[in-house]
Amino acid sequence: MILVAGAGAMGASIAYHLALANARDVVLCDRGEIASGSTSRAMGGVRQQFSTAPEVELARESIAFFESLGEPFFNQVGYLFLASSEDGLAALEERVALMEQLGVAVERVDPSFVAGLAVDDVLGAAFGPKDGTADPAGVARELVRRAAELGVEVRANTGAAELAGSADTVVIACGPWSAALGAQLGVELPVRPLCRQLLLTSPVSMPDRLPLVVECETGFHFRRRGDGLVLAMNDPEPRWGFDTVVDDSVFGDRVARLVRRFPAAAGATIADAWAGLYDMTADAHPIIGRVGDGVFAACGFSGHGFMQSPAVGRALAEEILTGASSFDLSPYRLERFAGELAFPEKLVL
């Protein structure tokens, strides 16, 4: 039996791709409901614009799958990065050059093409037209549905520890809870939880196809969800741990930032707020591949797991079933933590 632990977007993709490759006796389990963990609380951005080639390549290989899903699962409205300082512009140009080198669609644009966006302070902007926004829980549930149709046994409200003893192979895809399961299986996974919160505004007048907008210097970003906007930004001090209590002290600051960048939101209030967990590693790159005897992992995505899940699901399924992957997984091996970490990802939103 191949046991996939964690029925969020990542685990669902792995189970689905195992089934597509004709694997038999695959069980997908979750200690809660399907897509009820970090996936259900995710921003839902799907981008290819990163600062390191390995992250770009994972995202690039995933875009076609999201495109195949189409609406309402995926809205290809693009990602718009805005630089308002010389340092921010230099970093933006460096990323654009990397995208061009890797064959990713990205354009230097005049950001005023977005109706209502205040860009008087912007020195440069980059737009990824193939990027967009998605419904993470909806995508995960669709993948679980497809996996089940292909013969995967889905076990909600079932902890992996209950089933691991009967499995020939265990795949750890539990996001921030991966380290705990790894420890039960005798594997040390250097993953720790970081609390991130999202705020949803009251209705705002906006373009139908508003891109996800990111301020390079601050990391403040927002996207459309229904008739409101979801806002996110790093907390002043990182909130390490599993506590997901919402900090309402930042509401005023976040709304002010939104109104400054998108004046049409003047008068908007925070209608809802929630917090979720990133599964962070020291270099913000994930751990993908074999981590022990009969144990594989796909965790530590540092906030990028949902958008990279299609490529990771396929690559890891190949490695589990054939011992090798058509995708280069060498940058993501657990063994790298034994030495000096190279190429840490800087664009963590």
Long-range contacts (C-beta under 8 A, 24 or more apart in sequence): 1-25, 1-26, 1-27, 1-163, 1-166, 1-167, 1-168, 1-169, 2-26, 2-27, 2-167, 2-168, 2-169, 2-171, 2-320, 3-27, 3-29, 3-160, 3-163, 3-164, 3-166, 3-167, 3-169, 3-170, 3-171, 4-28, 4-29, 4-171, 4-173, 5-29, 5-30, 5-160, 5-164, 5-170, 5-171, 5-172, 5-173, 5-174, 5-181, 6-30, 6-37, 6-160, 6-172, 6-173, 6-174, 6-175, 6-177, 6-178, 7-34, 7-35, 7-140, 7-144, 7-154, 7-156, 8-35, 8-37, 8-38, 8-39, 8-40, 8-140, 8-173, 8-175, 8-305, 9-35, 9-39, 9-42, 9-136, 9-139, 9-140, 9-143, 9-305, 9-306, 9-309, 10-39, 10-173, 10-175, 10-298, 10-299, 10-301, 10-305, 10-306, 10-309, 10-312, 10-313, 11-171, 11-173, 11-174, 11-298, 12-140, 12-141, 12-143, 12-144, 12-147, 12-309, 12-313, 13-143, 13-309, 13-310, 13-312, 13-313, 13-314, 14-171, 14-173, 14-298, 14-312, 14-313, 14-316, 14-317, 15-143, 15-144, 15-147, 15-152, 15-313, 16-143, 16-144, 16-146, 16-147, 16-150, 16-152, 16-313, 17-313, 17-314, 17-316, 17-317, 17-318, 18-152, 18-317, 18-320, 18-321, 19-146, 19-147, 19-150, 19-151, 19-152, 20-150, 20-317, 21-317, 21-318, 21-321, 23-317, 23-320, 23-321, 24-151, 26-147, 26-151, 26-152, 26-153, 27-152, 27-153, 27-154, 27-155, 27-163, 27-167, 28-144, 28-147, 28-152, 28-153, 28-154, 28-155, 29-154, 29-155, 29-156, 29-158, 29-159, 29-160, 29-163, 30-155, 30-156, 30-157, 30-158, 31-157, 31-158, 31-159, 31-160, 31-177, 32-156, 32-157, 33-156, 33-157, 34-140, 34-141, 34-144, 34-154, 34-156, 35-136, 35-137, 35-140, 35-141, 35-144, 37-174, 37-175, 37-177, 37-277, 38-175, 38-176, 38-276, 38-277, 38-278, 38-279, 38-305, 39-136, 39-137, 39-140, 39-175, 39-306, 40-136, 40-137, 40-276, 41-198, 41-244, 41-274, 41-275, 41-276, 41-277, 42-136, 42-276, 42-306, 43-198, 43-221, 43-223, 43-230, 43-232, 43-349, 44-133, 44-134, 44-135, 44-136, 44-223, 44-225, 44-306, 45-79, 45-131, 45-132, 45-133, 45-134, 45-212, 45-221, 45-223, 45-307, 45-349, 46-74, 46-131, 46-132, 46-133, 46-134, 46-306, 46-307, 47-79, 47-128, 47-131, 47-212, 47-307, 48-99, 48-104, 48-105, 48-106, 48-128, 48-130, 48-131, 49-79, 49-81, 49-95, 49-99, 49-104, 49-106, 49-126, 49-128, 49-131, 49-347, 50-95, 50-304, 50-345, 50-347, 51-91, 51-94, 51-95, 51-98, 51-345, 51-346, 51-347, 52-285, 52-343, 52-344, 52-345, 52-346, 53-98, 53-102, 53-343, 54-285, 54-331, 54-332, 54-343, 55-285, 55-304, 55-308, 55-345, 55-347, 56-98, 56-99, 56-102, 56-104, 57-102, 57-327, 57-328, 58-304, 58-308, 58-311, 58-312, 59-304, 59-307, 59-308, 59-311, 60-102, 60-103, 60-104, 60-311, 61-310, 61-311, 61-314, 61-327, 62-307, 62-308, 62-309, 62-310, 62-311, 62-312, 63-130, 63-131, 64-310, 65-310, 65-311, 66-132, 66-134, 66-139, 66-310, 67-130, 69-134, 69-139, 69-142, 72-135, 72-138, 73-134, 73-135, 73-138, 73-139, 73-142, 74-132, 74-133, 74-134, 74-135, 74-139, 75-132, 75-133, 75-134, 75-209, 76-129, 76-130, 76-131, 76-132, 77-132, 77-133, 77-209, 77-210, 77-211, 77-212, 77-224, 78-127, 78-128, 78-129, 78-130, 78-131, 78-132, 78-211, 78-212, 79-127, 79-128, 79-131, 79-132, 79-211, 79-212, 79-214, 80-109, 80-111, 80-114, 80-125, 80-126, 80-127, 80-211, 80-212, 80-213, 80-214, 81-125, 81-126, 81-127, 81-214, 81-216, 82-111, 82-119, 82-122, 82-125, 82-213, 82-214, 82-215, 82-216, 82-261, 83-122, 83-123, 83-124, 83-125, 83-216, 83-217, 84-121, 84-122, 84-123, 84-215, 84-216, 84-217, 85-123, 85-217, 86-123, 87-217, 88-123, 88-216, 88-217, 89-123, 89-124, 91-216, 91-346, 92-124, 92-125, 92-126, 92-216, 93-124, 95-126, 95-347, 96-126, 99-126, 99-128, 104-128, 104-130, 105-129, 105-130, 114-207, 114-210, 114-211, 114-213, 115-207, 116-205, 116-206, 116-207, 116-262, 116-263, 116-264, 117-213, 117-261, 117-262, 118-260, 118-261, 118-262, 118-263, 127-211, 131-211, 131-212, 132-212, 133-212, 133-223, 133-224, 133-225, 134-306, 134-307, 136-306, 139-306, 143-313, 167-294, 168-294, 169-294, 169-295, 169-296, 169-320, 170-294, 170-295, 170-296, 171-295, 171-296, 171-297, 171-298, 171-316, 171-320, 172-291, 172-295, 172-296, 172-297, 172-298, 172-299, 173-297, 173-298, 173-299, 174-299, 175-277, 175-279, 175-299, 175-301, 175-305, 176-242, 176-277, 176-278, 176-279, 178-279, 178-297, 178-299, 178-300, 182-291, 182-295, 182-297, 185-292, 185-295, 186-292, 187-291, 187-292, 187-295, 187-297, 189-287, 189-291, 189-297, 189-299, 189-300, 189-334, 190-281, 190-282, 190-287, 190-300, 190-337, 191-279, 191-280, 191-281, 191-287, 191-299, 191-300, 192-240, 192-279, 192-280, 193-240, 193-241, 193-242, 193-277, 193-278, 193-279, 193-280, 194-238, 194-239, 194-240, 194-277, 194-278, 194-280, 195-235, 195-239, 195-240, 195-241, 195-242, 195-243, 195-244, 195-275, 195-276, 195-277, 196-232, 196-234, 196-235, 196-239, 196-275, 196-276, 196-277, 196-278, 196-303, 197-232, 197-235, 197-244, 197-246, 197-247, 197-250, 197-273, 197-274, 197-275, 197-276, 198-230, 198-231, 198-232, 198-273, 198-274, 198-275, 198-276, 199-230, 199-231, 199-232, 199-251, 199-254, 199-270, 199-272, 199-273, 200-225, 200-228, 200-229, 200-230, 200-231, 200-270, 200-271, 200-272, 200-273, 201-228, 201-229, 201-230, 201-231, 201-255, 201-258, 201-265, 201-268, 201-269, 201-270, 201-271, 202-228, 202-268, 202-269, 202-270, 202-271, 203-227, 203-228, 203-268, 204-228, 204-229, 204-262, 204-264, 204-265, 204-268, 205-264, 206-262, 206-264, 213-261, 213-262, 214-349, 215-257, 215-261, 218-257, 219-349, 220-254, 220-257, 220-261, 221-349, 222-258, 222-261, 222-262, 228-268, 228-271, 229-258, 229-262, 229-265, 229-268, 231-255, 231-257, 231-258, 232-349, 233-257, 242-277, 244-274, 244-275, 244-276, 244-277, 245-275, 246-273, 246-274, 246-275, 248-273, 278-302, 278-303, 278-348, 279-305, 281-337, 282-337, 282-341, 282-344, 283-336, 283-341, 283-342, 283-343, 283-344, 283-345, 284-344, 284-345, 284-346, 284-348, 285-331, 285-332, 285-343, 285-344, 285-345, 286-312, 286-332, 287-332, 287-333, 287-334, 288-312, 288-315, 288-316, 288-329, 288-332, 288-333, 289-316, 289-319, 289-329, 289-332, 289-333, 289-334, 290-319, 291-334, 296-320, 297-334, 302-345, 302-348, 303-348, 303-349, 304-348
